[in-house]
Amino acid sequence: MNKFIIGIGRISCFLLLLLARQAFAASHNLLRGDADVETEYRSMTYGTWSSFTLGNYDRMNFAWSSEQTFSGKRSLAMSKNGELSALEINDLAPGEYTFSFWAKCADAPVQAFIGATQFLRSTWTTRLNNRKMIALSKEWKQYYYTFTADGTHAYVPTYGIYSGEGTAYFDAFQLNAGNQPLPYTPTAECSLGLELPQRQGSVFLLDEPIRLQVRVLNNLDSKPKSVLIEVQDYTGTTIKTINQEVTFQESESSHFTLDLPSDRRGWFGITAHCADSSDFLSYVVVKEAEPLAKDSMPYAGLCSAQYFPEAAKRIGVRWLEQAVLWHYAESSPGKYDFNYLLNYDEAKALRDQGFALKAYFALQVPAFLQSAEEKKAMQDFNIAASRFLPEEQHDQKWRTFVREFLQRYQNDFDIFEIGGELDAANGLNNFYKNKYPNDIVANFAAGPVAERAARLIDIAAEEVRKVRPDVLIAAVRPSDVDSRYNYAFTEEILKRCQQKINIMGVDCYPQPRWIGPKLPSVGLETQLKKNEDNIAAVTRRHTGHDNIFVSEYGYFIEYRFINDPQYQIIQANRLARSLVYGKAIGLQSFFYFYAYSPANSLEAQRFSMSIWVLGNPLSSVAAFSAAGEVVENVRESEVIPISAKMNCMVFRHADQNAVAAIWSLDSEYKPFIRLANDQLQACDMMGNPLPLPNDGENLRFQLGEEPIYIWRKNNADDNYAALQKTLRELFIEEDIPVSIFFRPASATRLKAYLQNPSTSRDHSGYFSCIIDGQEKQIRFIIPKQETAIVDLPMVKSGQTLPLTVCFDGDYKPFRCDYQCPEIITIPETQPFPLTESMHEFEQAKPLVVQTRDHIMPVDHTTWNDADDLSMKLFWLHDNNFLYFCAKVTDDVHYNQYAGKNIWKGDCLQIGICPKTNFIGPVNSVGPDDFILSLALNKDNQGELVVHDQPENCNLAAQTEFLVQRNENTKETLYQIKIPLKALSPSLQTDRIFGFTAIVMEDDSGAGADHWMFLSPGLAGGRNPALFPLFILE
């Protein structure tokens, strides 16, 4: 990468503006937003590497200044060391680009820097290597930095102060193609900026005045412009529209204000447009959180919310977490700095504000204590230092560190948690798995590893008990990796611990947890109950308690769609439901993950983990507030079983009021609910009153995925008992009396499966659809407790079939359109034998799978990039056989198994649903479905194992396969040739079937710990209904 710096003398503002106007059409400034910081500063300061908490105005390391300017009326001023960065730039074609700005210093010399680095995968060292030091002068000069874009990644321009006592000023930012800076050019014809009142995290209280500032600058001339502003609520409904004409004077911006709604709770997004410029902000309105009642244990926590303490308090966060990092605090032997990156001095202030605090001790040694063996293993196995436990010779140093911490903060924390995700960090450490091959439990290195972890936990717990004998102490903090093995690794540690562990935190994320277009529905909060029961069984056996809390849990939205209300509302309802359900089943506390992180802290390099993004709150922030009102100050609760498709629970509060929460577990299940109008008040997910229709005796409302809260507040009654009775007697009005599942069968036939759950009544009716311009009615009868199949016309891939179903009896017509998913066509070929060259497969276009969002589980895997594990998949058919080839790139190949266990090592697994007839239950396969594994076994021989197949079918005997490994290219080739009639006699041209594949990954020889998948539905929970659909050409 080439780097260039240059200083260019100042020219007049008039000449600059003239040059900008002339250059605007010729050379575009590729930065986002107002690059001259005249109407807003966020575009040039809210990038992912900025060293302050976006949205926390008390922590800003710069000021929007009018004292010193190069162009226009404003610049950015910095007087402390720190880094700022512009918003990431996407879609840069391969080639050289130059980032530049004008800068100067005042009062004293300043050593500054300028650079650009990739939005993702840029470590601290990488960032340092992609910046240049610059000495600012007291005169305005242009400084620039040239870098090479690879055409794939987004890039983040960075700048800031490295050292010096003076103030630095930055202005007129630019990114242009080429290796030289061009004269400053605005990014758009108009610059447009929005500004909200400075409330931390943009969290406002009900009825608090909110005045929006709108600034517009015409960069080309003084002609009037029209500004369109729309305000949406959390449902995506536009609740306010303003179209304002603005006028300009030469080189001056236009400014106006707008009062925003704050009379109801929730999330509000503001979008503004003017010519070719736009801006976006969001804010939330909440009710001030009630104080905790006497003797009430706080429940709702939010990881990293200490960066937003004022906002956190407003939305009702009760628990905060502080990480205790030995490797940071003792960077040199015997010298402890508990403020370095850790902000421990704020602990007392947070405590005084009413927060409960949890201290989390990471089990990682300082760099100066790492052994030569560990350093070598880090390189050989490509694993981080955080995945090695401190060795026995450092036990006294570990004890001393814990003592040093407790001397300062022993009274500031309510829970001391020792170790975090030790199952994933240490149990799955491939170095340990290779070192202790005879001590593998489930898929973890146990034995000496568990013994070492237990000893470190005992040391820390012993020191804590000396100063806080009765405090809560947690340990291990298992992740959702260990949860899949019923917490086997956690049990190996706990049975070795000597000190009393009296509470247990778990990181039991929902599966799946990603939200975005074309993704499967996210996991339900009901998974919490299974995890609670499993970990409680372990803690009862070895510690005598079953006090369980959630240390981490969250749902993550695809970053590109982070401001889209349709995805935010999913995250918001899941957050609220998880908090409420967790309280109802008896969890002690619940830490949602998390409040704030840099924009590029993306899981799988795609999904944002934060509920504040670029300073903007998401809907989940407001939903947290309303849910907190439900779950705090609770004295008792009950989950009320009403329907397998619904969740319903009721809580008694300390003030004797009662509240219920009810929602649908299925996005397609939206029945109307009738319940007795017994002095009830209903609220939506944001806490706003719902005006429910009633007939004097009953309330009626439609249920959906968003929780509805129902309050009863009568001081003279037992509100809890009354609300329990009302809920048990509620009536469900079904839109339709059956469940409908669509399954495509062929190019012309769509199957509708109709399940009748009634134990006493048959149902009948008809489907209505338009065929060739004519309405057609297709009748059906479904006997009680049976399933009927109705044949409907099929539409092409991606198209919609409008459908209405009408049932005989007292039911209204129900619209149930079918949206056809993508159907992949398998080309026809001439018959051929499988060969090592795979030459014949090259006539098919491969489907490439090579990104982190196709890796499961995502926590602590050894996967790094496509060279580590990726696959190219090929399909062909010859009307008699189905040919499939997976060309897998895998840097390390292990399979120490044979026979039915070959799936545990490196292998290819295939799932086939030949009749597309699976309708449940989940985590199973149908009697017609196939699951098979193909591998080089422990003897380095190709082996095919069929795990599931129809009765009396011997697929393996009829199937040809070939497996070969090339260590030079690091490729494993899996080929298989299956008779179509062996899969199904009806599988022929134009028939549709389901097919998926995964590659298991074992980098240690101790068993696979993650996999790469074409689709969900095979590993991590079987469901053939999720297999991609294919059709034979």
N, C-alpha and C positions, 0 to 999 in steps of 0.2 A: 504494500500500500504506500503510495507516495503522499508526502505531506509538504505543504508549502505555507509560508507565512509572509505577509508583506505589509508594510505601512504606507498609506497613501494620505497625503495632506488633505485638509478640510477644504471643501468648496462651499459656496453660499447655498443657503436653503432654497433660494429662488432658482438657482441653476440646477440644484438637485431635483426639484419638482419638475422643472422643464425636461430634464433628461429622463426622469421617471415616466413622464407622459409619452415621450417619444419612444422609450424602450418597451413600454407595457405590452404593445402588440407583438414586438419582435422577440422578446425573451421573457418567459414566464418564471416568476419566483415560485419555487416548488414547495415552499413552506405552507403550513396550514394556518388559517386565521389571519389576524392583524399582525404582520411582521414588523410594523413600525410602532407597535404598542400604543397607538393613539386611542383606540376605542375599547380595548381589552388587553390584559396582560397574560391571560391563562395559556394562550397558544404558544407563547415563548417561554413559559415557566413551569407548566404542569406536565412536562415530559417525565418519563419513567425514572430518570436518574436524578431528579431534583432532590436535594437533601433537606427537605422539610415535609411536613405532613400536609398534603393538599387539602384545603378546606379548613385547616386550623390556622386562623389568622394570627394567633399569638406565636406561632412557630415559623412564620415566614422569614426567610433569610434575605429578603430583598424588599424594596419599596417601589411603588409606582410614583415616579418623581417628575416634577415640572421645573426643578431647579437648574438642571443642566440637560440640554437637548441638542441633538445633532440635526434632526429633522422633526418638524411638527412641534407639538406642545409637551410631549411626554417622553420619558426614557425609563430605563430600569436602573435603580441604584442598589449596589451591594456594599456593605461595610464590614462584613464578617466573612471568614473563610467558609467556603461551601460551593456547592455545585447547583447549576440550573440546567434545564434541558427543554428543548422545544418538543411538541407532540411528535410522535413517530410519523415517518413519511413512508407510505406504502407505494407499491407499483413502480419503483424505480427500475428502468430498463438497465441491462448491463452496461457499465461504462463509468467514466470519471465524473464526479460531481464536486462542487465547491460550496462549502458553507462559509458565510462571512457575516460580519457585523462591524459597526463603527463603535469605538470605545475610547474612553479616556479615564484618567484618575484625577482626584482632587485631594488636597491637603498633604498627602504623603504618597510615596511610591507604592505600587501594587503589582505583584506578580500574579498574573491571571493565566488562564488556559482556554483552549478552544479545541474541539474535536468532534468526532461522529463515530457511532458504534452501532452494532446491530441491536435491534429491539429485543430479540430473544438471544439466548446463549452467550451473552456478554458477561463474563466474570469480571471481578474487580481488576484483576491483572490485565484482562483484555481491554478494559476501558482505559486503564493507564497507558497502555501501548498504543491507543488510538486517540491520543490527545497531544497537544503541543503547548509548551509553556510560552507565554508572551509577557513582555514587560510593558505595561501601559505607560504612556506619556501623558503629560498634562494638556496635550492638544488632541483633538479628535483625529483618529486614524482608522482606516479600515484594516481589519485583520481577517485572514482567511485560512481555510484548511481544506485540502483536497483529498478525497477518498475514492475508492473504487467499489461500486455496488455490484453485487453478483446477480442481480435480476430476480432473486428469490426472496430475500429477507427485507423487512422494513428496517429503517435506520433512524437513529435518534441523534440530532445535533446537540452538543453539550458545550457548556462554558461555565466560567465561575472564577472565584478567587482562590489561589493557592496560598498566598501569604501577603503580608503588608498591613500597614496601619491606616491607609487612606481609604477613600470611597471610590469605587469603580462605577462607571456609568456605561450602559450598553444601549445601542439604538440601531435602527435600520437593518434588521436581520434579513439575510437572503440565502437561498439555496438555488444554484443554477447548474445546468449541465456544463461540462468542460472543466479544465484544470486552472481556470483563472476566474476571479470574481468580476461580475459585470456591475455596472452602476445599479444602485438600489432601485428595485421595481416593486410596486405593491403586488400582493398575491391575487388581488381581485379588483374589479372596477370600483367597488365600494368596500370599505372596511366597516364592519358591524360588530358591536360588542354589547353584551348584557351584563348587568351587575346587580346582585341581590344585596340587601343589608348584611353586614358581616356578623352572621350568627354561625357559631362553630358547627361544621357539618351541614349547614343550611337546614337546621332543625328549628322550627318555630312552634310556639304554643298557640292554642286555639285563640282566635280573635286578636292575635298580635299583629300590629300593622306591618305590612310587607310592601314596600315601594320599590319597584323595579326601575333601574336606570338603563336607558337605551341610548347608545351613542352611535352615530353614523358619520362616516367621512367619505365624501365623493372624491376619489383619487384622480379623476380625469378632468372634471369641469365643475361648474357651480349649478348645474341643472337640478331641479327638484327630483327627489326619489320617493318611492312608496315603500314603506316598511310593513310587512305582514307579520303579525305575532299571533300565535295560537297557544292556548293553555289546555293541556289534556290532564285528565285524572288517571288513576291507576288502571282503570279498565280500558284506556285508550280513547275514551269519549272526549271530544272537544267541548270544553265548558266555557271558553271565552275566546273571542276572535277580535283583533284590532287591526285595522288597516289605516296607517298613519302616513300622511304626506309630510316630508321634511324638506326644508330649504337650506341652502348653504351660502356662506360668504367665502371668498377666496382663501384657500388653505385652512379653513375652519371646519370643525366637526359640528354636526347638529345633535341636539340632546333633548330628550323628553323623558317623562316618568310615567309609570303606570302602576296603579294599586292592584295587587293580586289578592285572590280569595284566601281567607284564613278562617272562614266560619265553619268549616268542617274538616275532619281529620283525614289524613291520607297523603298520598304522593301526588305531586303535580309537576309536569314537564312543560317547559317553556321553549318553544321553537320560534326563531325569528329569521325572516328572509328579506333581503334587499338586493335587487339585481342578481349578481352572481355570488353574493356572500350570504352566509348563514351563521347562526350561533345557537347554542343549546345550553340551558341550565335546568336543574331540577331542585325542588325543595320538598320538605315534608312538614305537615302540621300534626301535632300530637297533643294529647292531654297530659298535663303535668302528672308525673308518677306519684302515686300515693306513698307515704312513708311506710316503712315496715312496722307491723304491729309488734308489740312486746312478745318476746320468746318465739318469733317467727324466724325460721332459717331462710336466708336469701336463696333464690332458685335460679333466676335467669342470668347467664353470663354471656359475654361477648369477647372472644379473643381479639387482642390488639386494640380494644376500645379505650385503653389508657391514652392513646394518641388523640382521642376526642372526649376528654373527661366531661366537659360541659354538655356536649351532645349526648353522651352516654347516659348521663344522669337524667336528662330530659326524656329519653325514650324508655327509662326504667331498667337500665342495666344494673344488676346488683353485684355480680362477680367480675373481677378482672384477674388477669394472669400476668405474672412477671417471670421471665426465664432467668434462671441462675446459671450462668455460663462460666464454668471454671476456666476454660481455654481462653476466654476474653479477660476475665477479671485478674488472672495471674499470668500476664504476658511475659514476665520475667520472674525468676525464682524468688519467692518470698515477698514480692511486692504486689499488693492488691489494689486494684482500681475498680471499685464497684459502680462507678459512674460511666465508665467507658462503654458506650453504645447501649447501656442498660437502663439508665434513668432511675436507679434505685432511690435517689433522694426524693423522688416524687411519691414514694410509697406512703409516707406519713401524711402527705397532703391528700392523697386519694382516700386514705383511711378516714381522715377528718371529714371528707365530703360524704361519707356514708357507704363507701364501697367495701365489700368483702374482698380479700385478696388471697390468691393461691400462688405459692412459689413453686416453680417447676425446675428441678435440678437436672441438667443434662449431664450424662455420664461420659464426658470427653475430656481427655487430658490436654493441658497446654502443649503447644508445639514442641517446646524444649524437652518434654518428657516422652515424646514418641520414640519408640525403639527402632533400631535399624530394620528389624523384621517387619514391623508395621509399615514403615516407609516403603520397603520393597513390595509388600503386599498391596499397598495402595496403588503402586504403578502396575504391578502384574495383573491385578484383578480390576483395576480402574474403579476403585471405590474410595469414598471420602473418609477423612479422619474421624468423622462423627460416628462411624460404624464400628469403631474399635473400643472395647472396654478398657479402662485403666488397669494396668498389670499389677500383680500383687505387691511388687516392690514400691508402688506408689500409694499404698493404703494409708500410710501415716500422713502423707502430703494431702490426700483427699480428706482425711479427718480434719487436718489443720484448716483447709479451705472452708469446710462446712462450719467449723468453729468461728472463723473470721467473719463469715456471713452472719451467723447467729448473734455475734457480739453487737452487730450493727442493727439487725432487723428482726430479732427473735419475737418481738411483740407486734409486728406489723402484718403478720400473715395468719390466715385462718385454716388453710390446708397447706401442708408441705408434701409435694409430689416428687418422688425420687425416681428418675428415669422416665423416658418417654418413647413409646413405640419400640421397645426393646426387641420384640419379636421380629419386626421388619428390619430394624437397624442392625441388630447383632445376631439374632437367630438365623436370618437369611444371608448373613455375610459369607460369601463364597470362600473366603480365606479360612474362616472357622470350619465350614462344612468340609473342606478338603483336609484340614488339619485333624479333625475329629470325626472321621467317617463312620466310626462304630457308635457314635453318640447322637445319631439323628433320631429325633422324635417328631412324628408327623413329617413336616418338611424343614425342620429347624435343627441347627446345631445346638444341642442341649448339653448335657454332661458338664464338662469344665466351663463352658460358656454360662450356663445357668448358675453354676456354683460361684463363678466370679461375679455375676450380676447380683446374686443374693448377698454376697459378702459386702459389696459396695452399698447396697440398700441398707444392710444392717448397720454399717458404720454411720451413715448419715442419720438413720432413724434413732440410733443410740444417742447421738449428739443432740438431736432435736428433743428427745424425751428428757434429757438432763435439764433443759431450760423451760420446756413446755410439756409437762408430763401427760396432760390430757388432750393435747391438740390432735387434730385429724391428720393422719399420715397415710398417703397413698403411694403406690409403687407400680412399676412396670409400664402402666398405661398402654395396654395392648391395642394394636390397630385392627382394622378389619381384615388383615391377613390372618392373624391368629383366630379371629372369630370364625373363620371357615373351618377351623380344626377344633372347635369347641374349647378354645383357649388352652390348648395342650402345652404350648411353650410357657405361658404364664404360670400354669400349674407346676412346671418343672422348677421355676424360680421360687414360687411361694412355699413349696414343700421344703425348701432348703433355708428359708429365712428364719432367723431366731427372734428378731424383734417383732413387736406387734404392729401389724398393718391393719388399721381399723376402718378404712374406706378404700374403694377401688374406682379409679377413673378409666374409662374406655374410649377409644377413638373408633366408634362403630358407625362408619359412614354408610348411608343408604346405597344400595346397588340396584341400578346405576344411579349416578348423581349428576349427570351432565344434562343441561337444558339447551336446546337449540333446534334449528330446522332439521328435519329428516333423521331425528334421533328417537330411540325408543322412549316410552314413558319412564320417568324417573321413579326410583324405588319409593315404597310407601313407608310411612312412619311406623307401621305395625312391625317392621323388622326390629325395632327397638326392643320389643317384648322378648323375642327369642334371644337376642344378645344379652339382655338383662338376666334372663333365667339361666343361661349357660355360664356367664361369668359368676353369678351369685352361687351357683352350685360349686364352683371351684373355690371361691373365697370361704364358703361355709366349711368346706372340708379342711382347709389349711389355716384359716385365721379366725374362724368362729363367728364371722359377721357376714351380712349380705347387704351392706350399705354401698350402693352403686350410684355413680354419677357419670355424666358424659363429659369428657374432656375436649373432644372435638367432634363436630358433626356439621355437615353443610351440603348445600346444593349449589352448583356452579353453572353460570350462564356463558355461552359462547361469546367471546369478547367482541366480535364484530357486530353482535346484535344486543349489546348490553343495554341500550336505551329503548329497546322495543318493548312496549307495555305487554304484548302477548307472551313474552318470555319472562319478563319481570314478575308477572302475576303468578306464574307457576312457582317460581322461587319463593315469592312472598307467602303463598298459601302453604307450601311445604314447610317453610320455616315456622309459621304460626302453628300448624298442625303438629309438628314435631315437639315444639315446646310444650304445647297443651297436653298431648298424649303422654309425653315423658313424665309430666307431673302426675297425671292420672294413674300411671302404672307404678308409681312410687320411687322414681329416680330422685336422688337427693338434690342434685343441681344439674344444670345443663349449660355447657359452654358452646355457643354457636361459633362456627369458624367461617370467616372472621370479618372484622370491621373494615380494616384498611390494609392495603398493600400496594406496592408499585404496580403500574398498569401491566408491566410485562411479567408479573408473577402469575403466570398462567399455567394451570395444570394441563399436562399434555400439550403445552405450548399453544393452547387454544381457549381454555375456559377460565374465566375470571373467578377468583375465590372470594372477592370482597363484596360488601354491600354498600360501600362508598367507592365510587370509581371516578377518577379525575376530579375529586372534590364533590361530585354530585351524589346525593343519596339515592339508592334504589327503593322500590316499593317495599322491600323487605324491612327497611328501617322503620317505616310507619307500622307495618304489620307486627314487628317486634314489640312496639309500644303497646298496641292493643292486646296482644297475647300476654304481655307482662301483667296487665291489669287483671287477667283471668287467673294466672298461676301463682301470683305472690299472695302472701298472707292466707294461705290455705290451711285449714285444719283437718279436713278429710275429703276423700274423693272416691268416685266409683265409675268404672267403665260399664255402661249399660248396653248389653247385647240386644240390638234391635234387628239388624240385618247384616248378612255377610258383605253387603255392598256399602255399608255405612259405618262410621265411627260416631259414637255418642258417649259423652261423659259429663259428670256433674261434680261441682266442688262446693264445699262449705267454707266460707271465709271467716276470718277472725271476728268481723263485725256482725256475724250471723246472717249476712246476705248470702245468696247462693247464685251460682252461674253455671250454665250448661254450655257445651260446645258440641256442634253436630255438623257433619259434612259427608259428602259422597267420596268413596274410595275409587270410583271409576268415572273417568271424564265423560263417558257416554251415559251414565246413570244420573238422571236429573228429575227425580220424581217430585211431586208436590207433597208437602207434609201438612197434616192438620193436627193441631193439639189444642187442648182446653185453654181458653183465655183466662188463666188464673193469675191475674195481676202480673203479667209478664211484660218485659221490655226486651226487644230484640235489637241486635247491632250487627253490622257487617264486619268483614275482616279487619277494617281499619278502625272500628269502634264507633262508627256513625249509627244513630238510630235508624231502624228500618220501619217505615210505615206499613205495617202488615194489614192486608184486608182481613176483616173478621165479620162474622154474622151475629155477634153478641155473645156467642158461646165458644167459638173456635177461632184460632188464628190459622192462617194458611200462607205458606211460602214455598218457593221452589228451592230444592236442595241442589248444590253444586260442589265443586272441589274446594271452594273457598269456605272456611268455617263460618258458621253463624253462631253468635254468642247470645244466649237467652238469660236474662237476669230476672231474679225475683227478690224484691227488697221491701218486705213487709215486716216492720219491727215487732208486730204482735204474733207472728207465726213462726213455725219451724220451716223456714224457706227451703232448706236443703231437702227435707222429707217431702215437702209439697212438690218441689221440682222433680225429684226422683219419680214420684207417682205420675206426674203429668207426662214425663218422657216415656215411661213404660206403657202408657196408654195411647201414645200418639198413633195416628193412622197414616199409612203411606198410600198416596194415590199414584198408581202406576200408569205411565203413559201408554205402555203396551204390556200385555201379560206374559211375554216371552222374551228370551234373550236371542239376539240375532248376530250371527257371525258370517261374514262373507269370505269365500275361498274360491279363487279362480281355478278352473279346471282345464280349459283349453282356449284357443283363440276365439271361440264362439260361445263358450258356456261358462257362466258364473254360478257357483253354488251358494245358496243361502241356507245356513244351518239354523233352524229355529228350535230352541230348547224350551220346553214347557215345564216349569218347576212345580206346577200345581199338583197336589195330591188328590184332588177331587174333581177337576174339571178339564174337559177337552177344550181346545181353542181352534177356531177356524177363521178364515179371511182370505184376502188376496193382495198380491203386489200389483201396483199400477205403474207402468213405465211406457215411454214413447219409443216405438220401433218403426222405423221408416216413415216417420211422420204420423203414425197412427197409435192411439192409446191401446195398450194391451193389458188385460187383466189375467193374472196367473193365480189360481186358487190353491189353497192348501188346507189341510187338517192336521192338527198336532195332538195326538192323544196325551193324556195326563202323564207327566214324568217321563216323556219320551222326546226324541229329537227327530224332526222332519227335515228333509233336504228338498229345497225348491230350486228348479233350474231357471236361471234368468239369462238374458243376453249379455255377452261380454263386450267390454269396450277396450280400446287400444291402451297401451302403456301410457300412463300419465293423464288419461282422460277421466271424466266423471259420468256416471250413469245416474240420472235423476230417478229416484224411486220414492214411492209412497206406499206404505203398508196400511191396510184397513182391516180391522178385526171385527168380526161379528159380535154384536152386543153393545154395551154402553162404553165404547171407546171412540175417541176422535181419530181421524186420519193422522198418521205419523210419518214425517219426512225422514227418510234414512238413505240419503244418496251414497253411492259407492264411488270412492276415489281409487282408481286403479294405480297401484305402485309401479315403479319401473320394472319391466320384465326384460331380462337379458336374453338375447337370441343366441343360440348355440349353432354355429355354422355346420353344414353338412360336408362330409369329406368321403374319400374312398377308403375302404378298409386298409389298415396297416398294422404291422406288429410293433410292439414297444421296443425301442432301441436306445442305446446310451446317447445317441446324438440329439434326441428329441426334435429332429429336423422337421418332422411332419407337423408338430404342434405350432411351428412358427407361422403357419398360414392363418392361425387364429389371433385376433387382437387380444393381448393379455390384459387382465385386470390387475393393477399394481396396488399393493398394500404396503405402505412403508412409513407411516406417521405414528406419532405417540398416541393419538386418539384411538388407535386400534390395538393398544396394549392394555391388558388387564392382568392382575390388578395394577393400579398405577403407583401405589406406594412402595418406595424403596426398591424398585426393580433395578436390574443391572442394564436395562436397555438404554442405549445412548442415541443411536441414529440408525439409518437404513443399513449401514455396514455391519451393525451389530445383529440386526434381524429385520428382514423384509421378505416379501414374496411376490412373485409374478404368477398369476393363475391363468391357465388355458383350458378351454373346453372345445370339444368337437364331437360329432356323432356320425355314424354311417347307416343309420336306420336300424341297425342291429345291436350296435355297441355304443356306450357312452365312454368317451376318452377324456381323461382329466390329468393335467400335469401341474405340479407346483414346483416352481424353480425358486428355492429358498436360499437367500444369503444369510449365513450364520457364522459369526467369527469363531465360535467355539462349539464343537459338537460332542455331546455326551448322550449315551443311553445305556445304562447299566442293568436293563431289565429285559425280560423275554416273556412271551405268552401274553396273558391278559393284562399284565402290568406294563406293557411297553408304552402306554400312554403317559406314564410318569416321567419319562425322559424326553429328549428331543424326538419329536415325531410329528407326523401330519395326522390330524383327525378330520373326518368327513361326516357330515350329517346329511341325510337325504330323506325328504318327505315326498314320495312319488305320487301320492294321491291328493296332496294338499288338503287333508281332511282332519288336521289336528285342531281341537278346540279346548284342550285342557285335560287334566289340571296342569298348572305350571310346574316346572322342574320334573317333567316326565316326557316320554315319547309315546307315540301311538303304536298300536300293534302292527301297522303297515310300514313303520319307519325303520331306517337303518342308521346305526352309528358304528363307524369303523376306524381303526388306527393303522397307520402304515409307518414303518420305522426300520432303521438299521439297529438290530437288537444288540445285546451285550456281547454276542459272538461276531458282531459286524456282518450279520446276515440280514438281508431284507426279509421282513416278516409282516404279514397282514393278519390282523385280529378283528373279527366282527363282534362287537359288544352287544348290539341289539339288531334283531331282524325278525321278520314274520315267522310264525311257527311253521316248521317243516321246510324252511328255506335254508339252503347251505350256500350262501353267497360266496364264501371264500373258495369253495371248490370250483366255482364257475368263473372266477375273476383272475385276470392276468395282471401282474404288477411288477414294478421295477423300482428299486431304490439304490442310489449311488451317491457317493460323497467325493468331492474334489477338494482336497486340502489346499491346493495351490490357489484356486479361485474362491475358496471358502463358501462353496455352494453345495447344497444337497438337492438332488433331483428326485422328486416323487412322481411316479407315473402309475396310472391304473386304468384298466380297460374292463368295463362291467357290461354284461349282457342286459339290454334294456328290459327284456322279458323277465329276467331274474328280479328286477326291481318291481315291475308291475306288468302284467300282460297287456294293459291298456296304454303303456307308455310308448307313444309313437309320435310321428310328426304332428305339430300343432298342439300337442299336449303340454300343459304347464305343470311344473313340479318345483319343489323347494330343494335347495342345495346350499350348504355352507361348508366352510373349512376353517380350521385354526392350525397354527403351528405352535406346539409347546416348546418352551425354552428352558434348557438346563445348562447353566454355565459352570457348574461345579462338579457334576457327577453324583450329586446327592439328591437329585430329583428336580423337576421343573418347578419354578416358583412364579412364572408368569407366562403369558401366551399372547400371540398376535392373532387377531380374528378378522375374518371377512365380515361377519355380522354377529350380533348377539344370538343366543338361542342354543348354543352348544355347551361351551364351558361357562362356569359361573352361574348356572341355572338353565336347565334344558327347556326349550320351548320351540318346537318345529314351526309354529306359526310365525316366528320371526326370521326364518330362513329366507334369503333372497329368492326371487322367483325366476325361473328359466323356462324357455320354450324351445323346442327342437325345430330348427329351420326346415 
